[in-house]
Amino acid sequence: MKIFMVRHGETDYNVAKRIQGQEIDQSLNATGRKQAEACAEAISKMKVDVIFSSPLKRARETAEIIAKKFNRPVLYRDELKERSFGSLGGKTFEEVNASIGTDWNELTSDKDAEYFELYKREPTENFKKRLLAFIGEVKRDYAGKQVLIIAHKGLIRLAHLLFRETHVAHIENAAIEEFEI
């Protein structure tokens, strides 16, 4: 079964290179709204049976713009929220590197469990479990349907690891990704 995932449009925190996670619930900026419109136009010829979205504002606003093209409701699911970054939310990558005394990549590689406890960051295993539980439900309940998911960079990067076995460092705002699940 194929699914399509779209990263939300740009926010001011994306521009400032600040970590959002679940803790920061930013709206789209003007560029983000234009990106969502362009994405909706790019996929408007697709057949879409169901649209799921993270309930966080940036994803929700992107989903609502896209859903208008398809005249479909959006189903909001907590499982599609970005990973929780705990007290690191709102900080720039440089601020995180300075505060933890190592490169941000050391955190995202999950090599050191103390960072999870110290900063209350969501462990990778929990993030993975909630995505896989949601995908299992989609496979069971929407087999044969065209599924569109509006989510976040971290979740889409995780989908690349799980379904393509590839590491993708960056996902552009309003990028469209296709996965075989």
Backbone bond lengths (Angstrom), bond angles and torsions (degrees), N, CA, C in turn:
res aa  C-N    CA-C-N  psi(-1)  N-CA   C-N-CA  omega(-1)  CA-C   N-CA-C  phi
1 M - - - 1.448 - - 1.521 109.03 -
2 K 1.324 116.04 136.80 1.462 120.95 177.03 1.520 110.02 -99.26
3 I 1.321 114.74 142.92 1.462 121.02 171.24 1.524 107.39 -130.29
4 F 1.308 115.62 157.80 1.461 121.44 175.71 1.516 108.36 -117.97
5 M 1.330 115.14 138.03 1.460 121.52 177.24 1.521 108.45 -123.03
6 V 1.322 115.12 140.21 1.456 122.12 177.86 1.522 107.33 -124.61
7 R 1.331 115.94 132.20 1.466 119.40 172.40 1.526 107.87 -79.63
8 H 1.306 116.15 143.85 1.467 121.63 178.30 1.526 111.14 -56.87
9 G 1.320 115.99 160.54 1.459 121.82 175.98 1.528 111.26 -70.44
10 E 1.313 114.70 173.82 1.466 122.71 -174.04 1.530 112.65 -68.08
11 T 1.345 114.81 144.93 1.462 123.20 172.22 1.521 107.83 -120.85
12 D 1.312 115.47 167.63 1.468 119.10 176.63 1.532 110.97 -62.38
13 Y 1.331 117.74 -32.05 1.464 120.49 177.64 1.527 111.28 -68.26
14 N 1.336 117.96 -33.86 1.467 119.33 174.27 1.520 110.09 -60.84
15 V 1.316 116.85 -45.10 1.459 121.84 -179.37 1.530 110.43 -60.96
16 A 1.322 116.78 -42.40 1.466 122.39 -178.97 1.529 112.77 -79.69
17 K 1.336 116.70 -1.64 1.469 122.67 -178.34 1.530 111.49 57.09
18 R 1.331 114.08 46.01 1.457 121.66 176.94 1.526 109.45 -103.74
19 I 1.311 115.43 144.48 1.457 122.32 179.33 1.529 108.25 -73.63
20 Q 1.339 116.08 130.88 1.457 119.53 179.00 1.520 111.35 -103.27
21 G 1.307 117.84 -55.94 1.455 120.45 -176.99 1.515 111.02 56.34
22 Q 1.326 116.41 -152.30 1.466 121.42 177.74 1.527 111.21 -83.86
23 E 1.309 116.31 -21.35 1.455 121.03 -171.47 1.528 113.22 -75.11
24 I 1.312 117.72 -27.50 1.462 122.49 -177.86 1.529 107.38 -108.84
25 D 1.321 116.70 117.71 1.464 121.13 -174.45 1.529 109.74 -111.50
26 Q 1.314 115.62 71.21 1.462 123.16 -177.69 1.521 112.52 -79.76
27 S 1.321 115.57 147.51 1.464 122.03 171.17 1.525 108.96 -84.28
28 L 1.316 115.38 164.54 1.461 120.24 173.67 1.523 109.69 -66.42
29 N 1.329 116.12 148.72 1.458 119.55 170.47 1.534 107.55 -91.66
30 A 1.330 118.06 -176.99 1.472 121.46 -177.47 1.522 111.02 -59.79
31 T 1.324 117.40 -40.94 1.467 120.80 177.82 1.521 110.75 -63.46
32 G 1.328 116.97 -41.47 1.461 121.82 179.03 1.517 112.57 -61.67
33 R 1.324 116.46 -39.25 1.465 119.57 177.56 1.529 110.37 -66.37
34 K 1.332 116.93 -40.81 1.477 120.49 176.83 1.524 110.60 -63.82
35 Q 1.342 116.91 -40.28 1.469 120.66 178.22 1.529 110.51 -62.28
36 A 1.318 116.90 -42.17 1.467 120.51 179.65 1.527 110.64 -64.47
37 E 1.329 116.80 -40.68 1.475 120.99 176.65 1.526 110.51 -61.63
38 A 1.344 116.90 -45.16 1.468 121.29 179.84 1.524 110.58 -64.37
39 C 1.314 117.00 -39.00 1.463 121.42 177.90 1.526 109.83 -64.47
40 A 1.318 116.62 -44.38 1.468 120.85 178.74 1.523 110.06 -59.34
41 E 1.303 116.59 -41.77 1.470 120.38 178.81 1.528 110.41 -65.79
42 A 1.337 116.61 -41.84 1.471 121.18 -178.09 1.526 111.95 -63.06
43 I 1.319 117.48 -33.77 1.464 119.68 -178.01 1.526 112.84 -103.25
44 S 1.310 117.40 6.91 1.470 120.79 -174.71 1.526 113.59 -63.46
45 K 1.318 117.97 -21.61 1.466 120.78 179.84 1.533 112.20 -86.44
46 M 1.328 115.92 -9.56 1.462 119.98 177.54 1.517 110.00 -73.30
47 K 1.311 114.94 154.17 1.460 120.35 170.07 1.531 106.03 -88.47
48 V 1.305 117.42 123.61 1.461 121.96 178.67 1.523 107.89 -123.62
49 D 1.327 116.18 121.08 1.461 121.72 -179.90 1.524 112.69 -92.70
50 V 1.323 116.34 -34.74 1.464 120.24 -176.72 1.527 108.92 -147.42
51 I 1.337 114.83 141.08 1.464 121.49 178.79 1.523 107.92 -121.79
52 F 1.316 115.22 123.38 1.460 122.83 174.58 1.518 108.49 -110.29
53 S 1.325 116.42 151.74 1.455 120.26 177.44 1.520 110.77 -150.34
54 S 1.311 113.83 152.07 1.454 120.73 165.53 1.526 107.05 -63.62
55 P 1.330 118.14 146.46 1.458 119.83 177.93 1.530 114.20 -81.04
56 L 1.333 118.45 -4.80 1.460 119.86 178.62 1.525 109.45 -65.50
57 K 1.343 117.35 143.43 1.465 122.84 -171.46 1.525 114.01 -48.61
58 R 1.319 117.52 -48.02 1.470 120.51 -174.83 1.524 111.44 -61.48
59 A 1.321 117.43 -38.30 1.461 121.04 177.88 1.526 110.14 -77.58
60 R 1.322 116.26 -42.89 1.464 120.79 -179.15 1.534 110.87 -58.85
61 E 1.333 117.48 -45.64 1.459 120.95 -179.80 1.533 110.84 -64.50
62 T 1.319 116.75 -40.28 1.468 120.82 176.89 1.525 109.80 -62.59
63 A 1.318 116.64 -45.57 1.474 121.27 -179.01 1.524 111.47 -62.27
64 E 1.316 116.96 -41.04 1.466 120.06 -179.51 1.526 111.64 -64.44
65 I 1.317 117.17 -38.64 1.469 121.03 177.08 1.524 110.07 -64.45
66 I 1.316 116.40 -45.44 1.468 120.84 -179.47 1.524 111.14 -67.62
67 A 1.327 117.39 -42.10 1.470 121.88 -176.37 1.529 112.35 -61.28
68 K 1.324 117.40 -30.40 1.473 120.65 178.31 1.530 110.89 -59.41
69 K 1.343 117.05 -35.89 1.466 120.94 -179.85 1.523 111.60 -65.59
70 F 1.318 116.56 -29.00 1.463 121.32 -174.84 1.528 113.04 -105.19
71 N 1.324 115.81 -4.42 1.457 120.59 -177.38 1.537 110.93 52.08
72 R 1.320 114.79 46.66 1.462 122.32 -179.37 1.527 109.86 -123.29
73 P 1.322 116.90 148.13 1.466 118.47 173.05 1.524 109.56 -74.93
74 V 1.312 115.66 161.35 1.463 121.54 176.12 1.521 107.77 -106.65
75 L 1.328 115.94 131.34 1.463 122.10 176.42 1.525 107.46 -99.76
76 Y 1.318 116.97 116.83 1.463 121.82 -175.91 1.523 109.75 -91.58
77 R 1.321 115.29 132.19 1.464 120.85 -176.70 1.529 110.67 -133.10
78 D 1.319 115.68 127.02 1.460 120.95 178.68 1.527 112.59 -61.95
79 E 1.330 116.81 -28.86 1.465 120.06 -179.76 1.532 112.03 -61.12
80 L 1.327 116.97 -19.12 1.463 121.63 -177.35 1.526 113.27 -93.82
81 K 1.334 116.79 2.87 1.466 119.43 177.11 1.523 109.68 -64.17
82 E 1.325 114.77 155.16 1.456 120.56 173.82 1.526 108.22 -62.71
83 R 1.290 115.15 159.99 1.463 121.37 175.26 1.525 109.18 -59.09
84 S 1.312 116.23 145.01 1.462 120.09 174.34 1.528 108.81 -79.36
85 F 1.327 115.49 128.97 1.460 120.59 177.89 1.519 111.77 -106.43
86 G 1.329 116.94 10.18 1.457 120.98 175.99 1.511 112.30 54.95
87 S 1.323 116.03 -134.95 1.463 120.85 -176.24 1.522 113.18 -71.68
88 L 1.327 117.95 -3.99 1.468 120.30 176.71 1.532 111.40 -82.11
89 G 1.328 117.45 -14.86 1.460 121.31 178.50 1.523 110.74 -58.95
90 G 1.322 115.88 134.09 1.459 122.16 179.57 1.515 114.42 93.22
91 K 1.316 116.89 -14.76 1.463 120.75 179.62 1.535 110.54 -86.42
92 T 1.344 115.98 152.86 1.462 119.87 172.19 1.526 107.50 -79.02
93 F 1.317 115.98 163.77 1.468 119.92 177.73 1.526 110.26 -61.94
94 E 1.319 117.12 -36.69 1.471 120.46 178.27 1.528 111.09 -64.74
95 E 1.337 116.69 -41.17 1.463 120.22 177.96 1.527 110.80 -63.90
96 V 1.314 116.65 -39.66 1.465 120.29 178.36 1.523 109.42 -63.90
97 N 1.324 117.39 -47.58 1.469 120.64 -179.82 1.521 111.07 -57.78
98 A 1.332 116.92 -42.24 1.464 120.61 179.61 1.527 110.84 -66.80
99 S 1.333 117.30 -40.74 1.464 119.51 -175.96 1.526 112.82 -74.02
100 I 1.330 117.95 -33.55 1.464 119.10 -178.15 1.521 112.37 -92.79
101 G 1.319 117.14 -13.19 1.459 120.55 177.49 1.517 114.15 75.44
102 T 1.322 116.11 18.13 1.462 120.80 177.53 1.518 107.87 -152.20
103 D 1.301 116.86 176.27 1.453 121.32 -179.75 1.523 110.88 -74.96
104 W 1.332 116.80 142.07 1.468 123.04 176.95 1.521 111.16 -49.69
105 N 1.317 117.30 -35.75 1.461 120.77 -179.16 1.522 112.56 -61.16
106 E 1.306 117.18 -26.19 1.463 119.91 175.29 1.526 110.26 -65.94
107 L 1.325 116.45 -35.14 1.466 120.11 176.31 1.518 111.03 -68.99
108 T 1.317 116.71 -47.88 1.457 119.07 -174.04 1.523 112.42 -71.83
109 S 1.316 117.98 -16.28 1.463 119.27 178.10 1.529 112.30 -85.71
110 D 1.333 116.42 -2.96 1.467 122.01 177.09 1.528 113.29 60.04
111 K 1.320 117.57 31.29 1.463 120.15 179.68 1.514 112.84 -78.45
112 D 1.312 117.39 -22.32 1.445 119.21 -173.47 1.531 111.11 -129.20
113 A 1.321 116.25 105.06 1.464 121.83 -175.44 1.526 112.91 -62.99
114 E 1.325 117.63 -23.76 1.468 118.71 -178.20 1.529 111.88 -61.56
115 Y 1.339 118.14 -29.23 1.464 120.82 178.89 1.526 110.90 -64.46
116 F 1.325 116.85 -34.83 1.454 119.66 179.82 1.518 110.24 -65.62
117 E 1.309 116.54 -44.84 1.457 120.72 -179.93 1.530 110.88 -69.83
118 L 1.313 117.05 -46.14 1.460 122.14 -175.72 1.527 112.10 -63.77
119 Y 1.314 118.04 -43.21 1.469 121.95 -175.33 1.526 113.46 -104.36
120 K 1.331 117.37 0.26 1.474 122.94 179.98 1.532 111.54 59.25
121 R 1.299 115.39 37.45 1.462 122.56 178.27 1.525 109.37 -80.32
122 E 1.320 117.28 141.89 1.462 121.74 -179.56 1.531 110.20 -67.57
123 P 1.316 117.84 124.40 1.472 120.22 178.97 1.532 111.64 -63.00
124 T 1.298 116.16 146.64 1.460 121.97 -179.51 1.517 111.71 -55.21
125 E 1.318 117.65 -40.29 1.465 120.27 -177.89 1.526 111.52 -61.67
126 N 1.330 117.72 -40.34 1.466 121.02 177.32 1.532 111.18 -64.95
127 F 1.334 115.97 -43.64 1.463 122.55 179.09 1.528 109.78 -60.02
128 K 1.316 115.28 -45.41 1.465 121.67 179.74 1.533 110.96 -64.13
129 K 1.338 117.48 -44.51 1.472 121.41 -178.59 1.520 111.54 -60.38
130 R 1.336 117.17 -42.48 1.469 117.65 -177.70 1.515 111.96 -70.65
131 L 1.337 117.98 -34.95 1.464 119.12 175.95 1.524 110.77 -67.30
132 L 1.317 117.44 -45.15 1.464 120.03 -178.80 1.531 112.32 -65.99
133 A 1.325 117.87 -35.02 1.472 120.57 176.16 1.527 109.79 -63.29
134 F 1.319 117.07 -43.31 1.460 120.86 178.70 1.530 110.34 -64.26
135 I 1.325 117.70 -45.53 1.472 121.74 -179.51 1.529 110.07 -62.08
136 G 1.321 117.62 -39.45 1.467 120.99 176.61 1.515 111.62 -59.06
137 E 1.320 116.17 -41.79 1.463 120.97 178.30 1.538 110.70 -65.91
138 V 1.324 116.60 -42.10 1.474 120.71 178.42 1.526 110.04 -60.96
139 K 1.316 116.59 -45.48 1.469 120.12 179.57 1.525 111.86 -61.33
140 R 1.323 115.97 -39.04 1.465 121.03 -178.96 1.533 112.01 -73.17
141 D 1.335 116.58 -45.79 1.461 120.74 -170.35 1.529 115.18 -94.81
142 Y 1.328 116.88 -16.20 1.466 119.27 -174.26 1.525 112.57 -129.12
143 A 1.319 117.42 24.35 1.466 121.42 177.30 1.525 108.46 -56.07
144 G 1.299 116.51 135.54 1.457 121.26 179.82 1.520 113.72 81.50
145 K 1.310 117.97 -0.71 1.463 122.58 179.26 1.530 110.03 -102.83
146 Q 1.323 115.22 155.37 1.468 120.81 175.20 1.524 107.60 -90.81
147 V 1.335 116.77 114.50 1.459 123.12 -173.62 1.526 109.71 -108.97
148 L 1.324 115.15 130.45 1.467 122.64 176.31 1.522 107.76 -118.51
149 I 1.333 115.78 131.60 1.463 122.21 -177.67 1.519 108.44 -124.02
150 I 1.326 117.07 128.04 1.459 121.36 175.48 1.519 106.17 -106.80
151 A 1.336 115.05 122.30 1.459 119.53 -172.54 1.533 110.70 -146.40
152 H 1.312 115.45 -144.84 1.454 122.83 -169.04 1.527 110.78 -129.76
153 K 1.315 114.60 162.54 1.468 120.79 -177.57 1.530 111.98 -55.21
154 G 1.308 117.45 -48.44 1.458 120.06 -177.17 1.516 112.68 -61.05
155 L 1.323 116.42 -41.68 1.460 120.69 -179.60 1.534 110.61 -68.03
156 I 1.316 117.16 -39.89 1.469 120.14 -179.93 1.530 110.15 -71.39
157 R 1.318 117.83 -36.35 1.474 120.18 174.39 1.528 110.18 -61.51
158 L 1.338 116.45 -41.22 1.456 120.56 177.28 1.526 110.48 -62.89
159 A 1.328 117.81 -40.59 1.468 121.43 176.89 1.525 110.75 -60.08
160 H 1.321 117.63 -38.86 1.474 120.76 175.87 1.528 110.48 -59.72
161 L 1.328 116.36 -44.33 1.473 119.97 179.72 1.527 111.61 -65.38
162 L 1.314 116.87 -43.29 1.465 120.73 -175.76 1.522 113.52 -75.23
163 F 1.319 117.56 -40.71 1.464 120.26 -170.48 1.528 114.43 -105.48
164 R 1.323 117.02 -16.15 1.471 120.27 177.71 1.519 112.36 -121.85
165 E 1.319 115.47 -9.06 1.463 122.12 -177.36 1.517 111.58 54.12
166 T 1.336 114.97 41.97 1.457 121.25 177.17 1.525 109.12 -129.30
167 H 1.314 114.86 147.33 1.461 121.32 175.99 1.519 107.85 -97.20
168 V 1.316 116.43 122.09 1.457 122.14 177.58 1.518 106.88 -115.42
169 A 1.326 116.79 122.41 1.457 120.73 -176.48 1.527 112.48 -74.43
170 H 1.315 117.01 -35.01 1.465 118.79 -174.63 1.523 110.66 -141.76
171 I 1.302 115.72 144.64 1.464 123.59 173.48 1.528 105.60 -123.09
172 E 1.302 117.87 123.11 1.465 121.81 179.60 1.524 110.78 -66.14
173 N 1.314 116.33 150.90 1.464 120.38 173.72 1.522 109.27 -60.93
174 A 1.328 115.69 136.85 1.468 125.11 179.58 1.531 113.03 64.72
175 A 1.334 117.18 19.61 1.469 120.98 175.62 1.522 109.35 -73.45
176 I 1.325 115.31 147.12 1.466 122.39 179.69 1.530 107.78 -107.41
177 E 1.312 117.26 125.45 1.449 122.94 -179.51 1.527 109.13 -122.03
178 E 1.329 116.36 141.93 1.465 121.70 178.59 1.520 109.00 -115.47
179 F 1.332 116.39 135.47 1.463 121.76 -179.02 1.510 110.28 -132.38
180 E 1.321 114.99 143.59 1.462 122.47 169.39 1.516 106.04 -95.84
181 I 1.344 116.83 120.81 1.471 119.25 -176.94 1.519 110.52 -114.30
